[in-house]
């Protein structure tokens, strides 16, 4: 049960990944500002969440069953919340599907689209693929474009609706057909992109949107995606981004590998730490040599 002054957070799909990390992060808030209601379709999958939550479980974190594809499940979940009060909804439910669109059964395509839930403050975990598609993610990108179009319409009517747009994230639960297409067709052309632009759930989780008094509508979690997304709007025909991605994937293997490797190097934590350390040493040297020639330093 929440304490007076706590915000009640309802997060969908918390058995793993981003939902799990976000729920635990909020539940373990040092100031105990949030009571987190974490939901999942099957409570048998709660073990990983309960372990990660530790002492917060049963105090600032509680569990509820919720299937966003079932109206009855949604009603039961809301009716089970004290006073039916929810301050912030974080819609994290979604399905990933990778592969050439012609190889994907229509029933799987329907599952991806039917997981889109319509969701006080609302935060929707979308994807950068709601802005810029990637080869062999046709169905997934289509579902995210649909979600973002719906959210853009709602944003005109709601004061606080925000999209979180992460990039690629590790997903271990792929079926055999997906593994085949991913390894033999998709991966050879896309490995550099995913190694460079990919993020972990820890990278994606942030309190900034929740704590902001006037949250932004769009929130890209990885700044490296910004120039890629900008290509889409650089000309009115849309051809620039289409041709750029085609050549990156299929005609410019070596240059792309070099540029992606450089991007990885420039954004790695070790290098940022080295620059920070060097800057601190230079500032220290400047204070020691004030009035004299600054001693040249190197790592």
SVG drawing of the C-alpha trace seen along z (x, -y; Angstrom):
<svg xmlns="http://www.w3.org/2000/svg" viewBox="-14 -35 70 58">
<polyline fill="none" stroke="black" stroke-width="0.4" points="0.0,0.0 1.3,-3.4 2.2,-6.0 0.8,-9.6 2.7,-11.7 3.9,-8.8 3.2,-8.7 1.5,-5.5 3.2,-4.1 1.6,-1.4 4.1,0.4 3.1,3.0 5.2,6.0 7.8,6.2 8.9,9.8 12.2,8.9 14.1,6.3 13.3,2.6 10.1,3.0 11.9,5.0 14.8,2.6 12.5,-0.5 10.3,1.0 13.2,1.9 14.9,-1.5 11.7,-3.4 10.9,-1.0 14.4,-1.5 14.2,-5.3 16.1,-6.5 13.5,-9.1 10.7,-6.5 8.7,-8.8 7.0,-6.0 4.8,-3.1 5.3,-0.8 2.5,1.5 4.3,3.9 2.2,6.0 2.7,9.1 0.5,11.6 1.7,14.6 2.8,14.2 4.8,17.5 7.4,15.4 7.9,13.1 11.0,14.7 13.6,12.6 11.7,9.4 11.2,10.4 14.9,11.2 15.9,7.9 13.5,5.9 14.9,7.3 13.6,5.5 11.4,3.2 9.1,6.1 5.9,5.8 6.8,2.3 7.3,-0.1 6.6,2.6 3.6,4.7 2.5,7.2 -0.7,7.5 -1.8,9.6 -2.4,7.6 -2.8,8.6 -3.0,5.5 -4.7,7.4 -7.6,8.3 -10.2,5.6 -11.4,7.8 -7.9,8.2 -7.4,4.4 -10.6,3.8 -9.7,6.4 -6.3,4.8 -7.6,1.3 -10.4,2.4 -7.8,4.1 -5.9,0.8 -6.9,-1.1 -9.2,-4.0 -8.4,-3.1 -5.7,-5.8 -2.8,-5.8 -0.6,-8.9 1.7,-7.6 1.2,-4.9 4.3,-3.5 3.2,-1.3 6.1,1.0 4.3,4.0 5.4,4.9 6.5,7.8 9.7,7.9 9.7,9.6 12.6,9.7 12.7,11.1 11.7,10.4 8.0,9.5 7.2,12.2 8.5,14.9 6.3,13.9 2.9,15.6 0.0,13.3 -0.9,14.5 2.5,13.4 2.0,10.0 -1.4,9.6 0.1,10.4 2.6,7.5 -0.1,5.0 -2.6,6.3 -0.1,5.7 -0.5,2.0 -2.4,0.8 -4.2,-2.5 -3.2,-4.0 -2.7,-11.5 0.7,-11.1 1.3,-8.6 4.8,-7.3 5.0,-5.0 8.1,-2.9 8.3,-3.0 11.4,-2.6 13.6,-4.6 12.1,-2.4 8.9,-4.4 10.9,-7.2 13.4,-5.3 12.9,-1.8 15.7,0.8 15.9,3.6 14.0,6.8 12.2,5.1 9.3,4.3 6.5,5.5 8.0,4.2 8.7,0.8 5.1,0.7 3.7,1.4 5.9,-1.4 4.9,-3.9 1.3,-3.1 1.9,-3.6 3.6,-6.9 1.0,-8.2 -1.7,-7.3 0.4,-9.0 0.9,-12.1 -2.8,-12.4 -3.3,-12.0 -0.5,-14.4 -2.6,-17.3 -5.3,-16.4 -3.2,-15.4 -0.7,-17.7 1.7,-15.0 2.3,-12.2 5.8,-11.2 7.5,-8.7 10.7,-6.9 12.6,-5.8 15.4,-3.4 17.5,-1.8 18.2,2.0 18.2,4.0 19.4,7.6 16.5,10.0 17.2,13.7 13.8,15.2 13.9,15.7 12.4,18.6 14.3,20.9 13.2,19.1 14.1,15.7 17.5,17.0 18.1,18.3 17.2,15.0 19.0,13.0 22.3,14.9 22.4,15.7 20.8,12.7 20.3,9.8 23.3,10.0 26.2,9.9 24.9,6.4 23.7,5.1 26.2,6.3 28.2,3.1 25.1,1.0 23.7,3.0 27.1,3.3 27.5,-0.5 23.9,-1.7 22.6,1.1 21.8,0.4 21.1,2.4 18.0,2.0 20.1,0.1 21.1,-2.4 17.5,-3.0 16.0,-3.4 15.8,-7.0 13.8,-9.1 14.2,-12.3 10.8,-12.0 9.0,-11.0 10.4,-13.8 10.2,-16.6 7.5,-19.2 7.0,-19.6 8.3,-16.4 9.2,-16.4 7.1,-14.4 10.0,-12.6 12.9,-11.2 15.7,-9.4 17.8,-7.4 20.8,-7.2 22.2,-10.5 23.9,-8.5 20.5,-7.9 19.9,-11.6 21.8,-12.0 20.2,-8.8 16.7,-10.1 17.6,-13.6 18.3,-12.0 14.6,-11.2 13.6,-14.8 16.5,-16.3 14.5,-16.3 10.8,-16.2 11.0,-13.1 12.4,-10.7 14.9,-9.4 18.0,-10.5 17.4,-8.2 16.3,-5.3 19.4,-5.5 21.8,-6.2 20.6,-3.1 20.7,-0.9 24.3,-1.9 25.4,-1.6 24.1,2.0 24.9,3.4 27.5,1.3 29.7,-0.3 30.7,2.5 34.3,1.5 33.7,-2.3 30.7,-1.6 32.7,0.8 35.5,-1.8 33.0,-4.6 31.0,-2.4 34.2,-1.3 35.2,-4.9 31.8,-5.8 32.1,-2.9 35.6,-4.1 34.5,-7.7 31.5,-6.8 32.9,-4.0 33.0,-4.6 36.7,-3.9 37.5,-6.7 35.1,-9.1 36.8,-8.3 40.2,-8.9 39.2,-12.3 37.7,-13.2 40.9,-12.1 43.0,-14.1 40.9,-17.2 41.2,-17.0 45.0,-16.6 45.2,-19.6 43.1,-21.7 45.3,-20.6 48.5,-21.5 47.0,-24.9 46.4,-25.7 50.0,-24.7 51.5,-26.7 49.3,-29.8 51.3,-32.6 53.7,-30.3 53.6,-28.3 51.2,-25.4 53.0,-22.1 52.0,-19.9 50.3,-16.7 49.6,-13.4 47.8,-10.2"/>
</svg>
